[in-house]
């Protein structure tokens, strides 16, 4: 009965969370949200969510906002802004940037500097219920560069531009001056990790152009952007820009405003303050058809709903795995965990600290090698995933080497062998039971496949994805399935090596399943958690990064905390249920590879 109720609970969480998220996203029925596919001028397909408030009709066209998320995010990441704009009566077109989400990648020939934003702008302006004289753009990070470029190229279509954690005068965005014919706001956070990239102009050699008397760049931390020459050019001043002061006049489309929020670059999407500033400037320059106080925000309830759904999906992996193992077909996989003395308490702590520290200590170095060794190609089209693959493979080799060394130094003396480590099911010799391995694979495919069906159901029924902030589980589309298979085996080898460490060297003897799952979840996640804490802690303490060259990967690492904890728990759960390392390693490989490939950008268009 307990097992049955866990499955029921997981499904209730999925449905209840999805229903809440959908209700909030539609402003409880006052906004119609549609999933679109738009054909670009180059024939590539763009994905978008279209928010149409009830006040927007062919007879009463409404002002509109084109929004775009940042690099390696998707349209749903921007939902806080989208929801609040739509609630106030603006039509919102939230694009998946080219190569992201469900949008086709752009080829590198005739490269589209707007990454689909210009096509989105044309589509938005063509809608009969949109007032094409009152269109704004709102983009985060690279999405800001892209939407700004679309506005620069089509100033007749854009009245207001808002950059969120972004900047002007990159090769993508183009120049903005005090004479640019649209209202313009920069909403930049006090702890934004990308201040150097965004606001320090550099020469071809990467050296800063604007420097102080000591030769140091003018923008040494996020709040120094008030000194940036290109920001002063936008505002038409020579002195430092004053935040929260209106420059120019919205009536003649010369308004300029700098907002500074107390959050980080990805934190913009979880900040009522940052979202409120964008609402405020949009209303100042294009008055809202349904004005609401800036403090009246409900987007966080949608975020809570998708979090509940994500937790439900995670629980479902355990619950459906348990139920399948009770079935007549898979019941033969159920075997007790083999007896093994494990490590002493002191040895366990030493081993656990090494196991959790190495992946964190090698992340930045190994992913850098991956970027050089495996450039984007038809075989490996996702640059970030390829970097993660190399990091995983190298860590798997390190884990395997350490495990073999430990085995000959200590494990074998304690009676450890292939059976005790979960590599073999034969008590007389080391021999792979291919029937067991094959059935374990079928179990893993069934578990993850059913989870995939559930995620597709959530998107179909509620038009949301299970997520919290940047941790997002998107359905795996047919277009990405081949890529998924390409990356699957390297990640499986990593999880197999990790399982040997967890269930061979670091076995917790005499502990309950729950305690061992929690311990291995902690071992999996602690090192990355410390790495993230060091980066973020240093940022909040000094407005600078402990690892200044790793602004992007310091943010990508956020996702590793729940994923590595989940992987440790899943591996332990299936090891204790089946007595071997295969089912857990396969479930982890299938699920984590799905998570990465479905959510990552495609960098090679073929």
C-alpha positions as CSV (number, residue, x, y, z in Angstrom):
1,X,0.0,0.0,0.0
2,X,2.9,2.4,0.8
3,X,4.4,1.8,-2.6
4,X,1.0,2.5,-4.3
5,X,0.5,5.8,-2.4
6,X,4.0,7.1,-3.4
7,X,3.0,6.6,-7.1
8,X,-0.4,8.3,-6.5
9,X,1.3,11.2,-4.6
10,X,3.8,11.7,-7.5
11,X,0.9,11.9,-10.0
12,X,-1.1,14.2,-7.8
13,X,1.8,16.6,-7.5
14,X,2.4,16.6,-11.3
15,X,-1.2,17.3,-12.1
16,X,-1.9,19.8,-9.3
17,X,1.3,21.7,-10.0
18,X,0.7,21.8,-13.7
19,X,-2.9,23.0,-13.1
20,X,-1.8,25.8,-10.8
21,X,1.0,26.9,-13.2
22,X,-1.4,27.0,-16.1
23,X,-4.1,28.9,-14.2
24,X,-1.5,31.6,-13.2
25,X,0.0,31.7,-16.6
26,X,-3.4,32.5,-18.1
27,X,-4.2,35.0,-15.3
28,X,-7.0,32.7,-14.3
29,X,-8.7,32.7,-17.7
30,X,-8.2,36.4,-18.6
31,X,-5.3,35.7,-20.9
32,X,-5.3,33.1,-23.7
33,X,-1.9,31.4,-24.1
34,X,-1.1,29.6,-27.3
35,X,1.9,27.5,-28.5
36,X,3.0,28.8,-31.9
37,X,5.4,27.8,-34.7
38,X,6.4,30.7,-36.9
39,X,8.2,30.3,-40.3
40,X,11.1,32.7,-40.5
41,X,12.2,34.5,-43.7
42,X,15.0,31.9,-44.1
43,X,12.5,29.0,-43.8
44,X,13.6,28.1,-40.3
45,X,10.8,27.5,-37.7
46,X,10.6,29.5,-34.6
47,X,8.8,28.5,-31.4
48,X,6.8,30.9,-29.3
49,X,4.2,31.4,-26.7
50,X,1.6,34.0,-27.5
51,X,-0.2,35.7,-24.6
52,X,-3.4,37.4,-25.7
53,X,-5.3,39.3,-22.9
54,X,-9.1,39.6,-23.2
55,X,-8.9,43.3,-24.0
56,X,-7.0,42.7,-27.2
57,X,-9.4,42.3,-30.1
58,X,-9.5,43.2,-33.8
59,X,-11.7,46.2,-32.9
60,X,-9.6,47.3,-29.9
61,X,-5.9,46.4,-30.8
62,X,-3.6,46.3,-27.8
63,X,0.0,47.3,-27.3
64,X,2.4,44.4,-27.5
65,X,5.8,43.2,-26.2
66,X,8.3,40.9,-28.0
67,X,10.3,39.0,-25.3
68,X,13.3,36.8,-25.6
69,X,15.2,34.8,-23.0
70,X,19.0,34.6,-22.7
71,X,21.6,32.1,-23.9
72,X,20.9,28.4,-23.1
73,X,17.5,29.2,-21.6
74,X,14.0,28.8,-23.2
75,X,10.8,30.9,-23.6
76,X,9.5,29.6,-20.2
77,X,12.5,31.0,-18.3
78,X,11.1,34.5,-19.1
79,X,7.6,33.7,-17.9
80,X,7.6,36.1,-14.9
81,X,7.9,39.0,-17.2
82,X,5.5,37.5,-19.8
83,X,2.8,36.8,-17.3
84,X,2.9,40.3,-15.7
85,X,3.0,42.1,-19.0
86,X,0.0,40.1,-20.3
87,X,-2.0,40.7,-17.0
88,X,-1.7,44.4,-17.7
89,X,-3.3,44.1,-21.1
90,X,-0.2,43.8,-23.4
91,X,-0.1,41.1,-26.1
92,X,3.1,39.2,-25.5
93,X,5.1,37.0,-28.0
94,X,7.7,35.0,-26.0
95,X,10.2,33.5,-28.5
96,X,12.5,30.5,-28.2
97,X,15.7,31.9,-29.5
98,X,17.0,30.2,-32.6
99,X,18.6,26.9,-31.7
100,X,16.9,26.9,-28.3
101,X,13.8,25.2,-27.0
102,X,11.7,24.2,-30.0
103,X,13.2,26.7,-32.5
104,X,15.3,25.5,-35.4
105,X,19.0,26.4,-35.2
106,X,20.2,29.1,-37.7
107,X,22.9,28.1,-40.1
108,X,26.3,29.9,-39.7
109,X,26.0,31.2,-43.3
110,X,24.0,34.5,-43.5
111,X,23.9,34.4,-39.7
112,X,20.8,36.1,-38.3
113,X,22.1,38.6,-35.7
114,X,18.6,38.8,-34.2
115,X,18.4,35.0,-33.6
116,X,14.8,35.0,-34.7
117,X,13.8,38.3,-33.0
118,X,13.2,40.1,-36.3
119,X,10.9,37.4,-37.6
120,X,9.1,37.5,-34.3
121,X,8.7,41.3,-34.5
122,X,7.3,41.0,-38.0
123,X,4.8,38.4,-36.9
124,X,3.7,40.4,-33.9
125,X,3.2,43.5,-35.9
126,X,1.0,41.6,-38.4
127,X,-1.6,40.5,-35.8
128,X,-4.9,42.3,-36.2
129,X,-5.4,42.6,-32.5
130,X,-1.9,44.3,-32.0
131,X,-1.5,48.1,-32.1
132,X,1.6,48.2,-34.3
133,X,2.3,51.8,-33.2
134,X,2.9,50.6,-29.6
135,X,5.2,47.7,-29.7
136,X,8.0,47.1,-27.2
137,X,10.9,44.6,-26.9
138,X,12.2,43.0,-23.8
139,X,15.2,40.7,-23.8
140,X,17.4,39.1,-21.2
141,X,21.2,38.8,-21.7
142,X,21.8,37.5,-25.3
143,X,18.0,37.9,-25.8
144,X,18.5,41.6,-25.1
145,X,21.2,41.8,-27.8
146,X,18.9,40.0,-30.2
147,X,15.8,42.0,-29.6
148,X,17.8,45.3,-29.6
149,X,19.2,44.4,-33.0
150,X,15.7,43.8,-34.3
151,X,14.7,47.2,-32.9
152,X,17.7,48.9,-34.4
153,X,17.0,47.4,-37.8
154,X,13.2,48.2,-37.6
155,X,12.9,51.4,-35.6
156,X,9.5,52.2,-37.3
157,X,8.0,49.1,-35.6
158,X,9.4,49.6,-32.0
159,X,8.5,52.3,-29.6
160,X,10.2,51.0,-26.4
161,X,13.3,48.8,-25.8
162,X,14.1,47.2,-22.4
163,X,17.3,45.4,-21.8
164,X,17.3,43.0,-18.9
165,X,20.8,42.0,-17.8
166,X,22.1,43.0,-21.2
167,X,23.9,45.8,-23.1
168,X,24.2,47.6,-26.3
169,X,27.0,47.9,-28.9
170,X,27.9,44.3,-29.2
171,X,28.3,42.8,-32.7
172,X,24.8,41.4,-32.1
173,X,23.0,44.4,-30.8
174,X,24.5,47.4,-32.5
175,X,24.8,51.0,-31.3
176,X,22.3,53.0,-29.3
177,X,22.6,56.7,-28.7
178,X,20.5,59.5,-27.2
179,X,19.1,60.0,-30.7
180,X,18.0,56.4,-31.3
181,X,14.3,56.7,-32.1
182,X,12.8,54.6,-29.3
183,X,12.4,54.8,-25.5
184,X,15.2,52.8,-23.9
185,X,15.8,51.2,-20.4
186,X,18.6,49.2,-19.0
187,X,17.6,47.0,-16.1
188,X,20.9,45.7,-14.7
189,X,21.4,43.9,-11.4
190,X,23.9,44.8,-8.7
191,X,25.3,41.3,-8.7
192,X,25.1,40.5,-12.4
193,X,27.9,38.0,-13.3
194,X,28.3,39.4,-16.8
195,X,29.1,43.1,-16.1
196,X,32.5,42.8,-17.7
197,X,31.2,41.1,-20.9
198,X,28.3,43.5,-21.2
199,X,29.8,46.9,-20.4
200,X,33.6,46.9,-20.8
201,X,34.4,47.6,-24.5
202,X,37.5,45.6,-25.5
203,X,39.8,45.6,-28.5
204,X,40.6,42.7,-30.8
205,X,43.1,41.3,-28.3
206,X,40.5,41.4,-25.5
207,X,42.0,44.3,-23.7
208,X,39.6,47.0,-22.2
209,X,39.4,50.2,-24.2
210,X,38.0,52.5,-21.5
211,X,40.4,52.4,-18.5
212,X,41.1,54.6,-15.5
213,X,44.3,56.3,-14.5
214,X,45.8,53.0,-13.3
215,X,45.0,51.2,-16.6
216,X,42.2,49.1,-15.0
217,X,38.8,48.9,-16.8
218,X,36.3,51.5,-15.8
219,X,33.7,48.9,-15.0
220,X,35.2,46.8,-12.2
221,X,31.9,45.6,-10.8
222,X,28.2,45.6,-11.8
223,X,27.3,48.9,-10.2
224,X,30.2,50.6,-12.1
225,X,28.2,50.5,-15.3
226,X,27.1,54.1,-14.5
227,X,30.7,54.9,-15.7
228,X,30.6,52.9,-19.0
229,X,31.1,55.1,-22.0
230,X,28.5,53.3,-24.1
231,X,25.9,53.8,-21.4
232,X,26.7,57.5,-21.3
233,X,26.3,57.6,-25.0
234,X,22.8,56.1,-24.7
235,X,21.9,58.8,-22.2
236,X,23.6,61.6,-24.0
237,X,25.7,62.6,-21.0
238,X,29.4,62.8,-20.1
239,X,29.0,62.4,-16.3
240,X,28.1,59.1,-14.6
241,X,24.5,58.0,-15.3
242,X,22.2,58.4,-12.3
243,X,20.1,55.3,-11.7
244,X,16.3,55.6,-11.4
245,X,16.3,59.1,-12.9
246,X,14.3,59.6,-16.1
247,X,16.3,61.1,-18.9
248,X,14.4,62.4,-22.0
249,X,10.7,62.3,-22.6
250,X,8.5,59.2,-23.2
251,X,6.1,61.3,-25.3
252,X,8.7,61.9,-28.0
253,X,10.4,58.5,-27.6
254,X,13.6,59.8,-26.1
255,X,13.1,58.4,-22.6
256,X,16.2,56.8,-21.0
257,X,16.3,55.0,-17.6
258,X,18.8,52.9,-15.7
259,X,17.5,50.5,-13.1
260,X,19.7,48.5,-10.7
261,X,18.1,45.5,-8.9
262,X,19.5,43.7,-5.9
263,X,19.9,40.3,-7.6
264,X,22.1,38.3,-10.0
265,X,22.0,37.7,-13.7
266,X,19.8,34.6,-13.6
267,X,18.1,36.0,-10.4
268,X,16.4,38.6,-12.6
269,X,13.8,35.9,-13.3
270,X,13.0,35.3,-9.7
271,X,13.0,39.0,-8.6
272,X,9.8,40.9,-8.0
273,X,12.0,44.0,-8.0
274,X,13.6,43.4,-11.4
275,X,10.2,42.4,-12.9
276,X,8.6,45.4,-11.3
277,X,11.1,47.8,-12.8
278,X,10.4,46.5,-16.3
279,X,6.7,46.8,-15.7
280,X,7.2,50.4,-14.5
281,X,9.2,51.5,-17.6
282,X,6.9,49.8,-20.0
283,X,3.9,51.5,-18.4
284,X,5.7,54.9,-18.5
285,X,6.4,54.7,-22.2
286,X,3.4,52.6,-23.4
287,X,0.6,52.9,-20.9
288,X,-1.0,49.6,-19.9
289,X,-4.5,49.0,-21.0
290,X,-5.2,47.3,-17.6
291,X,-3.0,49.2,-15.2
292,X,-2.1,47.4,-12.0
293,X,0.2,48.4,-9.1
294,X,3.8,47.2,-9.7
295,X,3.6,45.3,-6.5
296,X,0.7,43.3,-7.8
297,X,2.6,40.2,-9.1
298,X,1.5,36.6,-9.3
299,X,4.2,35.0,-11.5
300,X,5.8,33.3,-8.4
301,X,2.7,31.1,-8.0
302,X,3.4,29.8,-11.5
303,X,7.0,29.1,-10.5
304,X,5.8,27.3,-7.4
305,X,3.4,25.2,-9.5
306,X,6.1,24.1,-12.0
307,X,8.4,23.3,-9.0
308,X,5.7,21.0,-7.6
309,X,5.4,19.3,-11.0
310,X,9.1,18.8,-11.1
311,X,9.2,17.3,-7.7
312,X,6.4,15.0,-8.7
313,X,8.4,13.8,-11.8
314,X,11.4,13.1,-9.6
315,X,9.3,11.1,-7.2
316,X,7.6,9.3,-10.1
317,X,11.0,7.8,-11.1
318,X,11.3,6.0,-7.8
319,X,7.6,5.1,-7.5
320,X,7.2,3.7,-11.0
321,X,10.5,1.8,-10.6
322,X,9.2,0.2,-7.5
323,X,5.9,-0.8,-9.1
324,X,7.6,-2.2,-12.2
325,X,10.0,-4.3,-10.0
326,X,6.9,-5.8,-8.4
327,X,5.5,-6.9,-11.7
328,X,5.8,-10.5,-12.9
329,X,8.2,-9.7,-15.7
330,X,10.7,-7.6,-13.7
331,X,10.4,-9.3,-10.4
332,X,13.4,-11.5,-11.3
333,X,15.6,-8.4,-11.1
334,X,14.8,-8.1,-7.4
335,X,17.8,-9.3,-5.5
336,X,19.2,-8.3,-2.1
337,X,22.2,-6.0,-2.1
338,X,25.3,-8.3,-1.8
339,X,27.0,-8.5,1.5
340,X,30.1,-6.3,1.8
341,X,31.8,-4.9,4.9
342,X,32.2,-1.5,3.4
343,X,34.6,1.1,4.6
344,X,35.3,2.1,8.2
345,X,33.8,5.4,9.4
346,X,37.0,7.3,8.9
347,X,37.8,5.8,5.5
348,X,34.2,6.5,4.4
349,X,34.5,10.2,5.2
350,X,37.9,10.5,3.5
351,X,36.5,8.7,0.4
352,X,33.3,10.7,0.4
353,X,35.1,14.0,0.5
354,X,37.4,12.9,-2.3
355,X,34.4,11.7,-4.4
356,X,32.5,14.9,-3.9
357,X,35.5,17.2,-4.4
358,X,37.0,15.9,-7.6
359,X,34.0,16.6,-9.9
360,X,33.7,20.1,-8.6
361,X,37.4,20.8,-8.7
362,X,37.7,19.6,-12.3
363,X,34.5,21.2,-13.7
364,X,36.0,24.3,-15.2
365,X,39.2,22.7,-16.4
366,X,37.7,19.7,-18.0
367,X,34.8,21.5,-19.7
368,X,37.4,23.8,-21.1
369,X,39.2,20.9,-22.7
370,X,35.8,19.6,-24.0
371,X,35.3,22.9,-25.8
372,X,38.6,22.4,-27.6
373,X,38.4,18.7,-28.2
374,X,34.8,18.4,-29.3
375,X,33.7,21.5,-31.3
376,X,30.1,21.7,-32.4
377,X,29.5,19.3,-35.3
378,X,26.8,17.3,-36.9
379,X,27.7,14.4,-34.6
380,X,27.9,16.5,-31.4
381,X,25.8,19.6,-32.2
382,X,25.4,20.9,-28.6
383,X,28.6,22.7,-27.4
384,X,27.6,22.9,-23.7
385,X,26.6,19.2,-23.7
386,X,29.8,18.2,-25.4
387,X,31.8,20.0,-22.7
388,X,29.8,18.2,-20.0
389,X,30.4,14.9,-21.8
390,X,34.1,15.3,-21.6
391,X,33.9,16.4,-18.0
392,X,31.8,13.3,-17.2
393,X,34.1,10.9,-19.1
394,X,37.3,12.2,-17.5
395,X,35.7,12.0,-14.1
396,X,34.5,8.5,-14.8
397,X,38.0,7.5,-15.7
398,X,39.3,9.1,-12.5
399,X,36.6,7.3,-10.4
400,X,37.4,4.0,-12.1
401,X,41.2,4.4,-11.4
402,X,40.6,5.3,-7.8
403,X,38.2,2.4,-7.4
404,X,40.7,-0.1,-8.8
405,X,43.4,1.3,-6.6
406,X,41.2,1.0,-3.5
407,X,40.1,-2.5,-4.5
408,X,43.7,-3.8,-4.5
409,X,44.7,-1.9,-1.5
410,X,41.8,-2.6,0.8
411,X,38.6,-3.9,-0.9
412,X,39.9,-7.3,-1.9
413,X,41.3,-7.9,1.5
414,X,37.8,-7.4,2.9
415,X,36.4,-10.0,0.5
416,X,35.3,-7.5,-2.1
417,X,34.8,-8.7,-5.7
418,X,32.6,-8.4,-8.7
419,X,29.6,-9.8,-6.8
420,X,30.0,-7.6,-3.8
421,X,30.4,-4.5,-6.0
422,X,27.2,-5.2,-7.9
423,X,29.0,-6.0,-11.2
424,X,28.1,-9.7,-11.3
425,X,25.1,-11.7,-10.2
426,X,27.1,-15.0,-10.3
427,X,28.3,-16.0,-6.8
428,X,30.9,-18.4,-8.1
429,X,32.8,-16.2,-10.6
430,X,32.8,-12.9,-12.3
431,X,30.5,-13.3,-15.2
432,X,28.0,-10.9,-16.7
433,X,24.4,-12.2,-16.7
434,X,23.4,-10.7,-20.0
435,X,19.8,-11.6,-19.2
436,X,19.9,-9.5,-16.1
437,X,21.7,-6.6,-17.8
438,X,19.2,-6.7,-20.7
439,X,16.2,-6.7,-18.4
440,X,17.8,-3.9,-16.3
441,X,18.1,-1.9,-19.5
442,X,14.4,-2.6,-20.3
443,X,13.5,-1.5,-16.8
444,X,15.4,1.7,-17.1
445,X,13.9,2.5,-20.5
446,X,10.4,1.8,-19.1
447,X,11.0,4.0,-16.0
448,X,12.4,7.0,-18.0
449,X,10.0,6.4,-20.9
450,X,7.0,6.7,-18.7
451,X,8.4,9.8,-17.1
452,X,8.9,11.2,-20.6
453,X,5.2,10.5,-21.4
454,X,4.2,12.3,-18.2
455,X,6.2,15.4,-19.1
456,X,4.7,15.4,-22.6
457,X,1.3,15.2,-20.9
458,X,2.1,18.2,-18.7
459,X,3.0,20.3,-21.7
460,X,-0.1,19.2,-23.7
461,X,-2.5,19.6,-20.9
462,X,-1.1,22.7,-19.2
463,X,1.4,24.3,-21.6
464,X,4.1,24.5,-19.0
465,X,7.2,22.4,-18.4
466,X,8.3,21.0,-15.0
467,X,10.9,23.4,-13.7
468,X,12.2,25.7,-11.0
469,X,14.1,28.7,-12.3
470,X,16.9,27.4,-14.5
471,X,16.3,23.8,-13.6
472,X,13.9,22.8,-16.3
473,X,12.8,19.4,-17.6
474,X,11.6,19.7,-21.2
475,X,10.1,17.0,-23.3
476,X,12.5,15.3,-25.6
477,X,11.5,16.0,-29.2
478,X,11.9,13.7,-32.2
479,X,14.3,16.3,-33.7
480,X,16.7,15.9,-30.7
481,X,16.3,12.1,-30.3
482,X,19.4,11.3,-32.5
483,X,21.5,13.8,-30.5
484,X,20.2,12.2,-27.3
485,X,21.5,8.8,-28.4
486,X,24.9,10.2,-29.4
487,X,25.5,11.5,-25.9
488,X,23.9,8.7,-24.0
489,X,26.8,6.1,-23.8
490,X,29.5,8.5,-22.5
491,X,27.1,9.6,-19.7
492,X,26.3,6.0,-18.9
493,X,29.9,5.1,-18.5
494,X,30.2,8.0,-16.0
495,X,27.3,6.9,-13.9
496,X,28.5,3.3,-14.0
497,X,31.9,4.3,-12.6
498,X,30.2,6.5,-10.0
499,X,28.0,3.6,-8.9
500,X,31.1,1.5,-8.3
501,X,32.5,4.2,-5.9
502,X,29.1,4.6,-4.1
503,X,28.2,0.9,-3.7
504,X,31.6,-0.6,-3.6
505,X,34.0,1.6,-1.8
506,X,31.5,3.9,0.0
507,X,29.0,1.3,1.0
508,X,27.2,2.2,4.3
509,X,26.8,-1.0,6.1
510,X,23.7,-1.5,8.3
511,X,22.0,1.7,7.3
512,X,18.4,2.0,6.1
513,X,17.6,2.7,2.4
514,X,16.6,6.2,3.2
515,X,19.8,7.0,5.1
516,X,22.0,5.6,2.3
517,X,20.0,7.4,-0.4
518,X,20.5,10.7,1.6
519,X,24.2,10.1,2.1
520,X,24.9,9.4,-1.5
521,X,22.7,12.3,-2.6
522,X,24.9,14.5,-0.4
523,X,28.1,13.0,-1.7
524,X,26.9,13.7,-5.2
525,X,25.9,17.3,-4.7
526,X,28.1,18.7,-1.9
527,X,31.2,19.5,-4.0
528,X,29.2,21.4,-6.6
529,X,27.2,23.1,-3.9
530,X,30.4,24.4,-2.3
531,X,31.7,25.5,-5.7
532,X,28.5,27.5,-6.4
533,X,28.5,28.9,-2.9
534,X,32.0,30.2,-3.3
535,X,31.2,31.9,-6.6
536,X,27.9,33.4,-5.4
537,X,29.1,34.2,-1.9
538,X,32.1,36.1,-3.3
539,X,29.8,37.9,-5.7
540,X,27.4,39.1,-3.0
541,X,30.3,40.1,-0.7
542,X,32.4,42.0,-3.3
543,X,30.3,42.3,-6.5
544,X,33.0,40.4,-8.2
545,X,33.5,36.7,-9.0
546,X,35.8,34.3,-7.3
547,X,36.3,32.6,-10.7
548,X,36.0,35.6,-13.0
549,X,36.4,33.6,-16.2
550,X,33.6,31.3,-15.3
551,X,30.6,33.7,-15.2
552,X,28.6,31.3,-17.5
553,X,29.6,28.0,-16.0
554,X,29.2,29.3,-12.5
555,X,25.5,29.7,-13.4
556,X,25.3,26.4,-15.3
557,X,26.5,24.7,-12.2
558,X,23.3,25.6,-10.3
559,X,21.6,22.8,-12.1
560,X,24.1,20.2,-11.0
561,X,23.1,20.5,-7.4
562,X,19.6,18.9,-7.7
563,X,20.7,16.7,-10.6
564,X,23.7,15.1,-8.8
565,X,21.7,14.7,-5.6
566,X,18.9,13.0,-7.6
567,X,21.5,10.8,-9.4
568,X,23.0,9.6,-6.1
569,X,19.6,8.8,-4.7
570,X,18.4,6.9,-7.8
571,X,21.6,4.9,-8.0
572,X,21.3,3.8,-4.4
573,X,17.6,3.0,-4.7
574,X,18.0,0.7,-7.7
575,X,21.2,-0.9,-6.3
576,X,19.4,-1.8,-3.1
577,X,16.4,-3.2,-5.0
578,X,18.3,-5.2,-7.6
579,X,21.7,-6.0,-6.1
580,X,23.6,-4.6,-9.1
581,X,24.8,-1.3,-10.4
582,X,23.3,-1.6,-13.9
583,X,19.7,-0.5,-13.4
584,X,20.6,2.6,-11.5
585,X,23.4,3.7,-13.8
586,X,21.0,3.2,-16.8
587,X,18.2,5.1,-15.3
588,X,20.5,8.0,-14.5
589,X,22.1,8.0,-17.9
590,X,18.7,7.9,-19.7
591,X,17.2,10.6,-17.5
592,X,20.1,13.0,-17.0
593,X,21.1,12.8,-20.7
594,X,17.4,13.6,-21.6
595,X,17.4,16.5,-19.2
596,X,20.6,18.0,-20.7
597,X,19.9,17.4,-24.4
598,X,16.3,18.5,-24.3
599,X,17.1,21.8,-22.6
600,X,20.4,22.7,-24.3
601,X,21.0,25.0,-27.3
602,X,22.0,23.5,-30.6
603,X,25.1,25.2,-32.0
604,X,25.4,23.4,-35.3
605,X,22.7,23.7,-37.9
606,X,24.1,21.3,-40.5
